Amino acid sequence: MLKIPEQAIECFEELTGTHVSCYVHSPIFTQALKYRIHNSIPCSEMKQISEKYCIHFDCLGLCRNAWKFPEGCVKLCHAGILEWVMPIMREGKLLCLLTTGCRRPPHGEIPEELILIRADTPVHPLDLSAIPRTERKELFRTMEAFRQLAARLLQWYEKMSCGDFAESDLSRGDLIRLIINREASKQITLEGLAKKIHLSPSRTAHLVKEETGQSFMELLMENRLEYAANLLKNTVRSVSEIASDCGFGSVANFHRMFRKYYRLTPLAYRKAPSRPLFQRVKENFDSFS
């Protein structure tokens, strides 16, 4: 079941010829979509020049105002790149923002039926001649397919968040990861995990190590830190808010653990060029205390 989001996205990409990136705001999506950063070649070139404008447009603009376009929109960034944008929301809360592209805008105007969000005057237009130009038919076809993908991912999220699946749908290792991922911000303990999988704490500790190669505490802290890293890159929440949202007892402890894991402070990580979460520095990272 943890592979469903990636499988659904890959199917969408094959059908549309686009590439999907995700701004993750939910811990449940973090585990399944943590490698899908917004990092296409032209976007990476643009971010080397003015990443702060990209962050301002996407995080301050699109993510914050996703409720204004629940059925999706198209965006035209300050580099002149067109992408489709689709929020996944539940009860008014943004769970994940999907973007897909990239294309040059069509000749003429964007059809009025589509919501267009345009950046301010381009800061540094790129040479986009190698990027395909979209047309009216593709604009509507990709948007409708994007809505279907978002509905599929929301359906998956709801199943995972309420436990509406058979244990046979997940391996024991994936079940453990899911529970810890889902409960990481709620001060879950080894005893609490043991109750959820109907085993003793000692047997649960052995099972966690056997199935994941990590101790319970290592796995819990890894989930919290990866969710925190997502929030640092995908939102404009303060460090103190993120520390609280991710289950850390204090900002000082959050700073200490984040720096140990990523070799950067939270603010330095936010300002650093985007990179996949798995490219973290793990030297001298033997255990959590």
C-alpha positions in Angstrom: 0.0 0.0 0.0 2.9 2.4 0.6 3.8 2.1 -3.1 0.4 3.2 -4.4 1.1 6.9 -4.5 4.3 6.4 -6.5 2.6 3.9 -8.8 -0.3 6.3 -9.5 2.1 9.2 -10.2 4.2 7.1 -12.5 1.1 6.1 -14.5 0.0 9.8 -14.7 3.5 10.8 -15.9 3.6 8.1 -18.6 0.1 9.2 -19.9 0.8 12.9 -19.9 4.5 13.1 -20.6 5.1 15.4 -17.6 7.0 15.1 -14.3 5.3 15.4 -10.9 6.8 17.2 -7.9 5.2 17.4 -4.4 5.1 19.9 -1.7 4.3 17.7 1.2 2.5 19.0 4.3 1.3 15.8 5.9 3.5 13.2 7.7 1.6 10.3 6.0 2.6 11.6 2.6 6.2 12.2 3.7 7.1 8.5 3.7 5.5 7.8 0.3 6.6 11.0 -1.6 9.8 12.2 0.1 11.9 11.9 -3.1 9.6 14.0 -5.3 11.1 17.3 -4.8 10.6 20.2 -7.3 13.9 19.8 -9.1 13.5 19.6 -12.9 16.5 20.8 -14.9 15.2 24.3 -15.9 13.8 24.8 -12.4 17.2 23.9 -10.9 18.8 26.4 -13.2 16.4 29.0 -12.0 16.9 28.2 -8.4 20.6 28.7 -8.7 19.9 32.2 -9.7 17.0 33.2 -7.5 15.7 30.4 -5.3 14.1 32.9 -2.9 11.7 33.9 -5.6 10.8 30.3 -6.3 10.2 29.7 -2.6 8.1 32.9 -2.3 6.0 32.0 -5.3 5.4 28.4 -4.4 5.4 28.4 -0.6 4.0 31.9 0.2 1.8 31.9 -2.8 0.6 28.6 -4.0 0.7 26.5 -0.8 -0.8 29.3 1.3 -3.6 30.0 -1.2 -4.3 26.5 -2.3 -7.9 26.8 -0.9 -8.6 29.3 -3.7 -8.2 26.7 -6.5 -9.4 23.3 -5.1 -9.9 22.1 -8.7 -6.4 23.0 -9.7 -4.8 25.8 -11.7 -1.9 26.5 -14.0 1.0 28.7 -13.0 3.5 30.7 -15.0 6.6 31.3 -12.9 9.0 34.2 -13.1 11.3 32.0 -15.4 8.4 31.7 -18.0 7.8 28.0 -17.2 4.2 26.7 -17.2 3.1 24.0 -14.8 -0.2 22.5 -13.7 -0.9 22.7 -10.0 -3.2 20.5 -7.9 -3.9 20.7 -4.2 -4.8 17.6 -2.1 -7.0 18.9 0.7 -9.1 17.4 3.5 -11.4 19.5 5.6 -9.9 22.7 4.4 -6.3 21.6 5.3 -3.6 21.2 2.7 -2.1 17.8 2.7 0.1 18.0 -0.4 0.5 20.3 -3.3 1.3 18.6 -6.6 2.9 20.4 -9.6 3.5 18.9 -13.0 5.2 20.1 -16.2 7.2 21.7 -17.4 6.0 23.4 -20.6 6.3 26.7 -22.4 3.0 28.6 -22.4 0.7 28.3 -25.4 0.6 30.9 -28.2 -2.1 33.4 -27.2 -4.0 33.5 -23.9 -4.6 30.8 -21.3 -8.3 29.7 -21.7 -10.6 31.6 -19.3 -11.9 28.3 -18.0 -8.6 27.6 -16.3 -7.3 29.6 -13.3 -4.0 31.1 -14.1 -1.6 32.2 -11.4 1.2 34.3 -12.8 4.4 35.5 -11.1 5.5 39.1 -11.2 7.8 40.4 -13.9 10.4 37.7 -14.8 13.6 38.0 -12.8 15.8 36.1 -15.1 14.1 34.4 -18.1 15.8 31.2 -19.1 16.3 29.8 -22.6 13.3 27.5 -22.8 13.6 26.6 -26.5 14.2 22.9 -25.6 11.0 22.7 -23.6 7.8 21.6 -25.4 5.1 24.3 -25.9 1.7 23.3 -24.6 -1.6 23.8 -26.5 -5.2 24.1 -25.5 -6.0 20.4 -25.8 -3.1 19.4 -23.5 -4.0 22.1 -21.0 -7.4 20.7 -20.4 -6.5 17.0 -20.8 -3.6 17.2 -18.3 -5.7 19.2 -15.8 -8.5 16.6 -15.8 -5.9 13.7 -15.4 -4.3 15.7 -12.6 -7.7 15.9 -10.8 -8.1 12.1 -11.1 -4.6 11.6 -9.7 -5.3 13.9 -6.7 -8.6 12.0 -6.0 -6.6 8.7 -6.0 -4.0 10.0 -3.6 -6.7 11.5 -1.3 -8.5 8.1 -1.3 -5.1 6.4 -0.3 -4.5 9.0 2.4 -7.9 8.5 4.0 -7.3 4.7 4.1 -3.9 5.1 5.6 -4.9 7.7 8.1 -7.9 5.8 9.5 -6.3 2.3 9.2 -9.0 1.2 6.7 -6.9 -1.7 5.3 -6.1 -5.3 6.1 -2.8 -6.0 7.8 -2.1 -8.4 4.9 -2.0 -5.2 2.6 1.3 -4.2 4.3 4.5 -6.0 5.2 5.2 -6.0 8.9 8.0 -3.5 8.3 5.7 -1.1 6.3 3.0 -1.4 9.0 5.5 -0.4 11.7 6.7 2.5 9.6 3.2 3.6 8.9 2.2 3.7 12.5 5.3 5.5 13.6 5.0 7.9 10.7 1.3 8.6 11.5 1.9 9.0 15.2 5.4 10.5 15.3 4.1 14.0 16.3 1.9 12.6 19.1 4.6 11.3 21.4 4.2 7.7 20.5 6.2 5.3 22.7 7.5 1.7 22.2 4.7 0.6 24.5 2.1 2.4 22.4 3.4 0.8 19.2 3.3 -2.6 20.9 -0.4 -2.2 21.8 -1.2 -1.2 18.2 0.4 -4.4 16.8 -0.7 -6.6 19.7 2.7 -7.6 20.9 4.8 -7.2 24.1 7.2 -4.2 24.2 10.2 -6.4 24.2 9.0 -8.4 21.2 8.0 -5.2 19.4 11.5 -3.8 19.9 13.1 -6.9 18.4 10.6 -6.8 15.5 11.3 -3.2 14.7 15.0 -3.9 14.5 14.5 -7.1 12.5 12.1 -5.4 9.9 13.7 -2.0 9.5 17.3 -2.4 10.6 16.8 0.5 13.1 15.8 0.8 16.7 12.4 2.2 17.6 13.9 5.5 18.7 16.1 5.8 15.6 13.1 5.1 13.4 10.9 7.6 15.3 13.5 10.3 15.2 14.2 9.8 11.5 10.4 10.2 10.7 10.2 13.4 12.8 13.3 14.9 11.2 12.3 14.0 7.6 8.8 15.5 8.2 10.5 18.6 9.7 12.8 18.9 6.6 9.7 18.7 4.4 8.0 21.5 6.3 11.2 23.7 6.2 11.3 23.4 2.4 7.6 23.4 1.7 6.1 25.9 4.1 7.0 29.2 5.7 6.2 28.0 9.2 8.6 29.2 11.9 11.2 26.8 13.3 9.4 26.8 16.7 6.1 25.8 15.0 7.8 23.0 13.1 9.5 21.7 16.2 6.1 21.5 18.0 4.3 20.0 14.9 6.9 17.3 14.6 6.8 16.2 18.3 10.0 17.7 19.7 9.9 18.8 23.3 11.8 22.0 22.7 13.3 24.1 20.0 16.8 23.5 21.5 16.3 19.7 21.2 15.0 20.1 17.6 18.1 22.2 16.7 20.4 19.6 18.2 18.9 16.6 16.6 18.4 18.3 13.2 22.0 19.4 13.1 23.2 15.9 14.0 21.2 14.4 11.2 21.6 16.9 8.4 24.8 18.7 9.5 22.9 22.0 9.1 20.8 24.1 11.3 17.1 24.1 10.4 17.3 27.7 9.0 20.5 26.8 7.0 18.7 23.8 5.6 15.7 25.9 4.6 18.1 28.3 2.7 20.2 25.6 1.1 19.6 24.5 -2.5 16.8 21.9 -2.7 17.9 18.3 -2.5 16.2 14.9 -2.0 15.7 14.1 1.7 17.7 10.9 1.4 20.9 12.9 0.6 21.5 13.7 4.2 24.8 13.5 5.9 24.9 10.5 8.3 28.5 10.4 9.4 28.9 10.0 13.1 25.1 9.3 13.2 25.2 6.1 15.3 22.2 6.5 17.6 19.7 9.0 19.0 19.8 9.9 22.6 
